Amino acid sequence: MPGIVADILVAILAAMLLVAATGDLRARIIPNWLNAAIALLAIPFWWLSGLSLWPEVVAQIAIAAGVFAVFAIAFRIGAMGGGDVKMVAALALWLPPLAVLKLLVIMSLAGGVLTVAMLVRHRLAKAGGRLEIPYGVAIAFAGFE
C-alpha cells in the first residue's frame, strides 16, 4: 500500500509541474501556493519511501537549501524569477543527490534551448522590451526526466 500512495504522490507532483509550466508560459508566474505544495508533499513522500530522518531527510533538505541559495543569486542578478527559484528548490526535495545534479543539467540544457527559441520569437516579432523566459517550463521538463 505505501508504494501505491507514493506513486499517487508522484502523479500529483507531475500534475503540479504541468500546472506550473503552463502558468509560467502563459503569465510568467509560478504561484507561491504551488511551490509550497510541491515542497510540502515531499514530506509524506519521504516517509512512504522509507527515508530515515538522519542522514537521508537531512541531506534532502540541505541539498534543496543549497539549490535555493545558488539560484537565489541568479534571481538577485535578474537571471531567474523568484517562482523559478522556489520551484527548483521544492523539486530538489523529492530527489536523491545524484538525481538533483541530473535535474540541474537537464534544466540548464532545456533552459538554453527555451531561451534561444524565445529570443528568435522575440526578434521575429520585433518586440520591444525585456525578454522574459518562462523557465518553469525547463524546470518541469527536467523534473519529468
C-alpha positions in Angstrom: 0.0 0.0 0.0 2.8 2.6 0.8 4.1 2.1 -2.8 0.8 2.9 -4.3 0.4 6.0 -2.2 3.9 7.1 -3.1 3.1 6.6 -6.8 0.0 8.8 -6.3 2.1 11.5 -4.8 4.5 11.3 -7.7 1.5 11.6 -10.1 0.3 14.7 -8.1 3.8 16.1 -8.4 3.7 15.6 -12.2 0.4 17.4 -12.4 1.7 20.3 -10.3 4.7 20.5 -12.6 2.4 20.8 -15.6 0.3 23.4 -13.9 3.5 25.4 -13.0 4.9 25.1 -16.6 1.6 26.1 -18.2 1.1 29.1 -15.8 4.7 30.3 -16.3 4.3 30.0 -20.1 1.0 32.0 -20.1 1.6 34.6 -17.4 5.2 34.3 -16.4 4.3 33.4 -12.8 4.6 30.4 -10.7 2.3 30.8 -7.6 3.8 30.5 -4.1 1.0 28.2 -3.1 2.0 25.8 -5.9 5.7 25.8 -4.9 4.7 25.3 -1.2 2.5 22.3 -2.2 5.4 20.8 -4.2 7.7 21.2 -1.2 5.2 20.0 1.5 4.2 16.9 -0.4 7.8 15.8 -0.4 7.4 15.1 3.4 4.9 12.2 3.1 6.8 11.0 0.0 10.0 10.7 2.2 8.1 8.8 4.8 6.5 6.4 2.3 9.8 5.9 0.6 11.4 4.8 3.9 13.9 7.6 4.1 15.5 7.9 7.6 15.5 11.3 9.3 19.2 11.1 9.7 21.0 11.3 7.3 18.7 11.0 4.3 16.0 13.6 5.1 18.5 16.0 6.4 20.5 15.6 3.2 17.4 16.2 1.1 16.8 19.4 3.0 20.4 20.5 2.9 20.7 19.9 -0.9 17.4 21.8 -1.6 18.6 24.7 0.6 21.9 24.7 -1.4 20.0 24.7 -4.7 17.8 27.6 -3.4 20.9 29.6 -2.3 22.6 29.2 -5.7 19.6 30.1 -7.7 18.7 33.0 -5.3 22.0 34.5 -6.6 20.6 34.1 -10.2 17.4 35.8 -9.0 19.4 38.6 -7.4 21.2 39.4 -10.7 18.0 39.2 -12.7 18.7 35.9 -14.5 15.8 34.0 -13.0 12.4 34.7 -11.5 11.6 34.1 -7.8 9.0 31.5 -8.6 11.5 29.6 -10.7 14.0 29.6 -7.8 11.4 28.3 -5.3 10.2 25.7 -7.8 13.6 24.1 -8.5 14.4 24.1 -4.7 11.0 22.5 -3.9 11.5 19.9 -6.7 15.0 19.1 -5.3 13.3 18.0 -2.0 11.9 15.0 -3.9 15.1 13.8 -5.4 18.3 12.0 -4.2 21.5 13.9 -4.6 22.6 12.5 -8.0 19.1 13.0 -9.4 19.3 16.6 -8.3 22.5 17.0 -10.3 20.8 15.4 -13.3 17.8 17.7 -12.8 20.1 20.8 -12.9 22.0 19.6 -16.0 18.8 18.8 -17.9 17.1 22.0 -16.7 20.1 24.1 -17.9 20.1 22.5 -21.3 16.4 22.8 -21.7 16.5 26.3 -20.5 19.2 27.2 -23.1 17.0 25.7 -25.9 14.0 27.6 -24.5 15.9 30.8 -24.3 17.1 30.6 -27.9 13.6 29.8 -29.1 12.1 32.7 -27.1 14.9 35.0 -28.4 14.2 34.0 -32.0 10.4 34.6 -31.4 11.1 37.9 -29.8 13.3 39.1 -32.6 11.0 37.9 -35.4 8.1 39.7 -33.8 10.3 42.8 -33.5 9.1 43.0 -29.9 10.5 45.7 -27.7 11.2 45.4 -24.0 12.9 42.9 -21.9 12.7 39.2 -22.9 11.2 37.1 -20.1 11.9 33.4 -20.2 9.3 31.0 -18.7 12.0 29.0 -17.0 9.4 26.9 -15.1 8.9 25.1 -18.4 12.6 23.9 -18.4 12.3 23.0 -14.7 9.2 21.0 -15.2 10.7 19.3 -18.3 13.8 18.3 -16.2 11.5 17.1 -13.4 9.9 14.6 -15.8 13.3 13.2 -16.7 
